[in-house]
Amino acid sequence: MFSPQSREEELAEIFAKVQIGDDDKSRLIRAMARMPDEAFPAFLKFVEQLYKALSEEK
C-alpha cells in the first residue's frame, strides 16, 4: 500500500515533471513561475473568468 504524499512531496513530483516536459501544460506552468508577483493577481482573475465562461458553455 502507498502512504499519502505530503503537499511538499506532491508539489516536488509535479515540478519535476514540469521541468522535463515540453507539452502545453508544462510550458504554461513554467511561464507562471517566471511571472512577476505583481502580475499574478490580474492573471488569476483572467483564469477565473475563463474557467467561468467555459463552465457555462456546457
TORKE-775498 format. One record per residue: residue number from 0; residue in three letters; x, y, z of N, C-alpha, C, CB in turn. Coordinates in steps of 0.02 Angstrom, whole numbers, plus 50000, padded with zeros to 5 digits. Each point is the difference from the previous one (the first is absolute). Glycine has a CB too. Layout:
NUM Ala X Y Z X Y Z X Y Z X Y Z $
...
END
This chain:
0 Met 50042 49941 50000 49958 50059 50000 50045 50063 50000 49907 49936 50061 $
1 Phe 50068 50116 49909 50036 50063 49998 49974 50046 50055 50019 49987 49875 $
2 Ser 50028 50047 50157 49978 50050 50049 49987 50065 49962 50066 49944 50095 $
3 Pro 49887 50096 49929 49985 50063 49965 50061 50046 50000 49879 49989 50032 $
4 Gln 50129 50047 49913 50056 50047 49995 49984 50063 50038 50031 49953 49889 $
5 Ser 50022 50077 50138 49991 50066 50031 49993 50050 49943 50068 49968 50104 $
6 Arg 49909 50091 49913 49992 50052 49949 50068 50015 49966 49903 50050 50064 $
7 Glu 50150 49952 49976 50066 50014 49973 50022 49946 49952 50029 50061 50105 $
8 Glu 49957 49876 49912 50018 49944 49955 49961 50003 49935 50028 49930 50100 $
9 Glu 49908 50085 49906 49957 50005 49941 50024 50056 49953 49903 49955 50067 $
10 Leu 50111 50103 49962 50024 50056 49960 50068 49985 49968 49937 50078 50075 $
11 Ala 50108 49890 49963 50065 49982 49973 49993 49953 49939 50050 50013 50115 $
12 Glu 49904 49941 49889 49988 49954 49945 49972 50037 49939 49979 49908 50083 $
13 Ile 49974 50137 49929 49970 50039 49945 50054 50043 49967 49889 50002 50059 $
14 Phe 50151 50034 49981 50051 50044 49972 50054 49961 49964 49976 50082 50090 $
15 Ala 50040 49859 49933 50050 49959 49965 49974 49981 49930 50041 49955 50110 $
16 Lys 49896 50028 49885 49970 49984 49935 49998 50061 49955 49932 49911 50054 $
17 Val 50052 50147 49975 49995 50062 49961 50068 50020 49972 49903 50037 50071 $
18 Gln 50150 49953 49967 50066 50019 49978 50022 49962 49938 50028 50027 50117 $
19 Ile 49953 49911 49877 50022 49961 49942 49949 49998 49944 50067 49931 50078 $
20 Gly 49872 50088 49936 49947 49998 49950 50004 50058 49951 49928 49942 50083 $
21 Asp 50048 50047 49856 49998 50053 49951 49929 50006 49972 50121 49981 49971 $
22 Asp 49830 49995 50066 49931 50006 49978 49972 50068 50021 49985 49874 50008 $
23 Asp 49955 50141 49969 49970 50066 50013 49993 50013 50075 49939 49991 49892 $
24 Lys 50040 49959 50146 49991 50010 50072 50066 50016 50034 49902 49921 49998 $
25 Ser 50151 50045 49984 50065 50012 50030 50025 50071 49983 50027 49878 49992 $
26 Arg 49964 50142 49945 50022 50067 49981 49960 50054 50036 50032 49955 49888 $
27 Leu 49903 50034 50121 49958 50048 50036 50023 50006 50073 49904 49974 49924 $
28 Ile 50108 49971 50109 50021 50002 50070 50068 50033 50008 49934 49895 50021 $
29 Arg 50112 50092 49932 50065 50033 50004 49992 50075 49989 50057 49896 49958 $
30 Ala 49900 50125 49996 49988 50072 49988 49970 50032 50062 49983 49978 49878 $
31 Met 49970 49988 50155 49970 50028 50061 50052 50007 50054 49890 49948 49970 $
32 Ala 50156 50005 50035 50052 50002 50052 50047 50060 49989 49993 49875 50012 $
33 Arg 50016 50145 49926 50043 50057 49984 49963 50067 50003 50068 49924 49928 $
34 Met 49867 50075 50080 49960 50060 50000 50016 50043 50062 49908 49939 49937 $
35 Pro 50099 50126 50053 50012 50044 50058 49940 49996 50048 50072 50077 49930 $
36 Asp 49942 49927 50134 49947 49996 50051 49944 50050 49988 50085 49960 50081 $
37 Glu 49932 50100 49897 49950 50052 49991 49953 49985 49941 50080 50082 50050 $
38 Ala 49940 49875 49904 49958 49983 49943 49953 49942 50015 50091 50040 49925 $
39 Phe 49923 49923 50127 49961 49940 50014 49927 50012 50016 50104 49951 50041 $
40 Pro 49877 50100 49998 49928 50010 50013 49959 50010 49936 50032 50050 50109 $
41 Ala 49993 49989 49844 49963 50010 49937 49996 49935 49960 50038 50120 49998 $
42 Phe 50016 49842 50002 50000 49936 49965 49950 49952 50032 50121 50016 49968 $
43 Leu 49878 49981 50098 49953 49957 50035 49928 50020 49985 50085 49982 50090 $
44 Lys 49901 50082 49909 49932 50024 49984 49981 49978 49929 50015 50098 50077 $
45 Phe 50032 49907 49876 49987 49978 49932 49984 49926 49998 50076 50090 49957 $
46 Val 49962 49869 50078 49989 49928 50000 49932 49983 50031 50125 49981 50009 $
47 Glu 49857 50054 50045 49935 49988 50031 49943 50017 49952 50051 50024 50112 $
48 Gln 49955 50031 49852 49949 50020 49952 49996 49950 49942 50018 50121 50031 $
49 Leu 50039 49856 49947 50002 49951 49946 49967 49935 50022 50106 50051 49956 $
50 Tyr 49910 49926 50104 49970 49940 50027 49925 50006 50005 50105 49977 50064 $
51 Lys 49872 50081 49961 49928 50011 50006 49966 49999 49932 50020 50069 50103 $
52 Ala 50010 49964 49848 49970 50001 49933 49999 49931 49969 50041 50117 49985 $
53 Leu 50011 49844 50025 50001 49933 49972 49952 49954 50036 50118 50017 49968 $
54 Ser 49873 49994 50097 49952 49958 50038 49928 50014 49980 50080 49999 50095 $
55 Glu 49906 50062 49886 49932 50018 49980 49981 49973 49931 50011 50102 50069 $
56 Glu 50040 49881 49890 49986 49974 49933 49973 49929 50001 50090 50073 49958 $
57 Lys 49922 49891 50095 49981 49928 50002 49927 49990 50007 50107 49976 50050 $
END
